[in-house]
Every structure is written in structure tokens, then in C-alpha cells.
Amino acid sequence: MAYSKKLIELHRGILRVESMEGEGTIVTIQIPYEEYTPAKEKPQKGQSFFTNIKPVKAIRTENENFETGSLQDSPKILIVDDDDEIRAYIRSVLNNFYQVDEAADGQAGLDMSMNNDYDLIVIDVMLPKLSGTEMCIKLKSNINTSHIQIILLTAKDDMESELAGYKSGADSYIGKPFLPEQLTSVIANLLNTRKHIREYFTSLEEKESKPIGISYQDKELISNIVRCVEKNLSDEEFGVENLGKELRISRTHLYRKLKSLTGLSPNDYIRQIRLKKAAQLLKTGSVSISEVASIAGFKSPANFSTSFKAFYRMSPKEYLRKVIRPGK
């Protein structure tokens, strides 16, 4: 009934229900009269309603350039819905702007999520084998997949269902039926949130305020990574293998996780931690550049200077002049 009500309201109509015990129920539907649609524009027998809806342009995420035919670096989205028509329709809306995969049940969707690096998943709540809510809980409670943005779709239009969706860890919740613009707007907003998280973790200076939209598990993971690297800071051999062993995360999952959260590979993120710690040491003014290079785990002062300049866009000497003797 909730689904029917929403569908009728999309046509600017009204659904009214009158029920009397022992006598029955009367359902009245009122839809404004529209000019007659020519037969050639009506769906043919056996043709889906969705085929007559034109896909909209995706709302672009900040600084992203979506060009048809060049989707290799575009966000990757998984659609999980047991309705073939709805999956095909959502794909038609997103296909020109994102990399899109499909799954027809919750278990298949969960398996694909574990073996692929998705940026966002659109999940129907009512699914065979594993419900959308159960799938969401499993993904958000697993450190390997907790960073994936999740949108739940449902025909249940009530606050209790919506709260259940958010309690499962979903990032957004959309009731059926929905307009294409509604879905693309939510996707764009969620992907922009992910972009801001990456900018936070790759900024030149440490920021006091924490980014919104990042899960507790992911915050803990990043904190543990920083802690592990700083504990082994002077060990120039400490790398991805060592970090994975300390965190008990496979090299593959560590790469996927850090790439999604920070946009950097594990090697690049480890180097960034070393460089930020080096910058903190330089700011004290009590440690020479060669000593900082050794403390931060670089093989030589020359290697340190090259990496430092690539990250901070100035040499260690220039950085010293700027932070300790500004204006000189």
C-alpha cells in the first residue's frame, strides 16, 4: 500500500482508503486527467514501464570529469536487487557515468563486495538468501568493507523501517518508487563525502577536526596504521608487509582499504606519515636535516630531501626558513 501511495503521488494523484469492520474496504484512487498520449508513445504489450523513462545526467562529484568511454577511473558501483527491471533501470541511469556491476540476491552481492573494490552499493532491503539489511550489517562490521558507501532501497515508507536501515549502518535510505534525480543526487553527495575524507588524510598539515562520514572502524584503522608506522619510524625497512602483519590484514585488503580511504597506496601512505613526522621534528628547530632523515626512516638525506620536496613543494631547508625564520 505504501508503494502504491508513492507511485500515485508521483502522478500528482491521491489514494484514499475507507474500511469498515465486517463490511470490507474501499480504495479510491484519483489521478489528474492528462492530455491523451498517442499510442506510439505507450509501452507495447510485454514492454517494461521503465523503458519509457529517459535516464538523467548524473550529478557530478566535485572536480570529477565524466566522459562517456573513459570510465576506467570513475567510481565503481554495485546494484543489488532481485527485480531484473529495477536493476536494468538503475544501470541505465548510472551506466554512462560510473562502472556498474549487478547482483540478484544478498549473498551474491556480499560475495562480490568481498572480492571487488566498490565505492558505493545500492541495495534493496527485501532480497532472497540474505536481506539488504543483513548484507549492510555484514559489510559495515567487516574492516575490509566498512568504508563502502551504502544506499538502501525499500518500498516500506515508514519511520521505523528507515531507522532500522540507518541502524544497520546504511549511509542513505531511499523509498520506492524514486526519481532518477533523487538517486543520482544521493550518490553524488556520498561520493563527495568520500572525496573530502581523502583530502583530509592527504592534507599537508594535520587537522584538529575529524572528517564526517567515516566509520568508527575506519578511524580506528587509520589511527592504528599511524601508530604502527611511528613506532617503527626509524626502521627504513618497515613497509607494507610489516604493516599488514601487525594489523592482521592481507596486503590486498590493506591496499583496497587505504586506496579507498586516502586515495593513496600503502607505500605512499607510509611515506606520507614519515614526512609529516619529519616536518614536526624540523619545526622544533633542534634537529638537523640529516638527523631528521635518519629518525624518519629515509635511507639518505638526499632521498629524504627529494621525497620532502615532492610532498611539501619545498626543500627541507626552505621549509625550515619558512616555519622557523619566516620572512628571512
CORTA-V635875 format. One record per residue. N is the residue number from 0. RES is the residue in three letters. OMEGA is omega as a letter, one per 30 degrees, with the letter a starting at -180 (none if undefined). NEAR is the number of other ideal C-beta (glycine too) atoms within 12 Angstrom. Layout:
# CORTA-V635875
N,RES,OMEGA,NEAR  N,RES,OMEGA,NEAR
This chain:
# CORTA-V635875
0,MET,l,18  1,ALA,l,22  2,TYR,l,21  3,SER,l,22  4,LYS,a,24  5,LYS,l,24  6,LEU,l,23  7,ILE,l,23  8,GLU,l,22  9,LEU,l,22  10,HIS,l,18  11,ARG,a,13  12,GLY,a,19  13,ILE,l,16  14,LEU,a,24  15,ARG,a,16  16,VAL,l,17  17,GLU,a,12  18,SER,l,13  19,MET,a,9  20,GLU,l,7  21,GLY,a,6  22,GLU,l,8  23,GLY,a,10  24,THR,l,13  25,ILE,l,12  26,VAL,a,16  27,THR,l,14  28,ILE,l,18  29,GLN,l,14  30,ILE,a,16  31,PRO,l,13  32,TYR,l,10  33,GLU,l,9  34,GLU,a,7  35,TYR,l,8  36,THR,l,11  37,PRO,a,7  38,ALA,a,9  39,LYS,l,8  40,GLU,l,12  41,LYS,l,13  42,PRO,l,16  43,GLN,a,12  44,LYS,a,7  45,GLY,l,8  46,GLN,a,12  47,SER,l,18  48,PHE,a,18  49,PHE,a,22  50,THR,l,17  51,ASN,l,16  52,ILE,a,22  53,LYS,l,13  54,PRO,l,24  55,VAL,l,23  56,LYS,l,17  57,ALA,l,33  58,ILE,a,25  59,ARG,l,23  60,THR,a,29  61,GLU,l,16  62,ASN,l,12  63,GLU,a,23  64,ASN,l,14  65,PHE,l,27  66,GLU,l,14  67,THR,l,13  68,GLY,l,10  69,SER,a,13  70,LEU,a,21  71,GLN,a,11  72,ASP,a,15  73,SER,l,27  74,PRO,a,33  75,LYS,a,30  76,ILE,l,43  77,LEU,l,42  78,ILE,l,42  79,VAL,a,47  80,ASP,a,36  81,ASP,l,27  82,ASP,a,25  83,ASP,a,16  84,GLU,a,21  85,ILE,l,33  86,ARG,a,33  87,ALA,a,23  88,TYR,l,33  89,ILE,l,42  90,ARG,a,28  91,SER,l,28  92,VAL,a,34  93,LEU,a,39  94,ASN,a,25  95,ASN,a,22  96,PHE,a,34  97,TYR,l,37  98,GLN,a,25  99,VAL,l,34  100,ASP,a,30  101,GLU,l,32  102,ALA,a,36  103,ALA,l,27  104,ASP,a,26  105,GLY,a,33  106,GLN,l,22  107,ALA,l,27  108,GLY,l,41  109,LEU,l,35  110,ASP,l,22  111,MET,l,29  112,SER,a,39  113,MET,a,26  114,ASN,l,18  115,ASN,a,26  116,ASP,a,28  117,TYR,l,37  118,ASP,a,42  119,LEU,l,44  120,ILE,l,47  121,VAL,a,50  122,ILE,l,53  123,ASP,a,42  124,VAL,a,34  125,MET,a,27  126,LEU,l,32  127,PRO,l,20  128,LYS,l,19  129,LEU,a,28  130,SER,l,27  131,GLY,l,44  132,THR,l,33  133,GLU,l,29  134,MET,l,43  135,CYS,l,42  136,ILE,a,26  137,LYS,a,29  138,LEU,a,39  139,LYS,l,33  140,SER,l,18  141,ASN,a,25  142,ILE,a,31  143,ASN,a,33  144,THR,a,37  145,SER,a,31  146,HIS,a,42  147,ILE,l,45  148,GLN,a,43  149,ILE,l,45  150,ILE,l,45  151,LEU,l,45  152,LEU,l,41  153,THR,l,38  154,ALA,l,26  155,LYS,a,27  156,ASP,l,26  157,ASP,a,18  158,MET,a,13  159,GLU,l,14  160,SER,l,26  161,GLU,l,23  162,LEU,l,16  163,ALA,l,23  164,GLY,a,35  165,TYR,l,22  166,LYS,l,16  167,SER,l,28  168,GLY,a,34  169,ALA,l,37  170,ASP,l,34  171,SER,a,32  172,TYR,a,37  173,ILE,l,38  174,GLY,l,31  175,LYS,f,33  176,PRO,a,30  177,PHE,l,34  178,LEU,l,22  179,PRO,a,27  180,GLU,l,19  181,GLN,a,26  182,LEU,a,37  183,THR,l,34  184,SER,l,24  185,VAL,l,34  186,ILE,a,43  187,ALA,a,33  188,ASN,a,26  189,LEU,l,34  190,LEU,l,39  191,ASN,l,27  192,THR,l,28  193,ARG,l,37  194,LYS,l,28  195,HIS,l,26  196,ILE,l,31  197,ARG,l,30  198,GLU,l,20  199,TYR,a,27  200,PHE,a,36  201,THR,l,29  202,SER,a,21  203,LEU,a,20  204,GLU,l,17  205,GLU,l,19  206,LYS,a,15  207,GLU,a,8  208,SER,l,9  209,LYS,a,18  210,PRO,l,25  211,ILE,l,16  212,GLY,l,25  213,ILE,a,27  214,SER,l,32  215,TYR,a,17  216,GLN,a,24  217,ASP,l,34  218,LYS,l,23  219,GLU,a,18  220,LEU,a,34  221,ILE,l,36  222,SER,l,19  223,ASN,l,24  224,ILE,l,35  225,VAL,a,27  226,ARG,a,18  227,CYS,a,29  228,VAL,a,35  229,GLU,l,25  230,LYS,a,18  231,ASN,a,25  232,LEU,a,28  233,SER,l,22  234,ASP,a,21  235,GLU,l,23  236,GLU,a,14  237,PHE,a,28  238,GLY,a,25  239,VAL,a,30  240,GLU,l,18  241,ASN,a,24  242,LEU,l,36  243,GLY,l,25  244,LYS,a,16  245,GLU,a,21  246,LEU,a,28  247,ARG,l,15  248,ILE,l,27  249,SER,l,19  250,ARG,a,21  251,THR,a,19  252,HIS,l,27  253,LEU,l,36  254,TYR,a,25  255,ARG,a,30  256,LYS,a,39  257,LEU,l,40  258,LYS,l,26  259,SER,a,37  260,LEU,a,42  261,THR,a,36  262,GLY,a,24  263,LEU,l,26  264,SER,l,24  265,PRO,l,34  266,ASN,l,25  267,ASP,a,23  268,TYR,l,34  269,ILE,l,38  270,ARG,l,32  271,GLN,l,34  272,ILE,l,38  273,ARG,a,37  274,LEU,l,38  275,LYS,l,32  276,LYS,l,32  277,ALA,l,40  278,ALA,l,32  279,GLN,l,23  280,LEU,l,32  281,LEU,a,35  282,LYS,l,22  283,THR,l,17  284,GLY,a,16  285,SER,a,13  286,VAL,l,22  287,SER,a,19  288,ILE,l,28  289,SER,l,21  290,GLU,l,19  291,VAL,l,35  292,ALA,a,31  293,SER,a,23  294,ILE,a,27  295,ALA,l,41  296,GLY,l,31  297,PHE,a,32  298,LYS,a,18  299,SER,l,16  300,PRO,a,23  301,ALA,l,16  302,ASN,l,23  303,PHE,a,37  304,SER,l,29  305,THR,a,19  306,SER,a,32  307,PHE,a,35  308,LYS,l,19  309,ALA,a,18  310,PHE,a,29  311,TYR,l,27  312,ARG,l,12  313,MET,a,19  314,SER,l,22  315,PRO,l,37  316,LYS,l,22  317,GLU,l,20  318,TYR,l,32  319,LEU,a,28  320,ARG,a,17  321,LYS,a,19  322,VAL,a,23  323,ILE,l,19  324,ARG,a,13  325,PRO,l,11  326,GLY,l,7  327,LYS,none,9
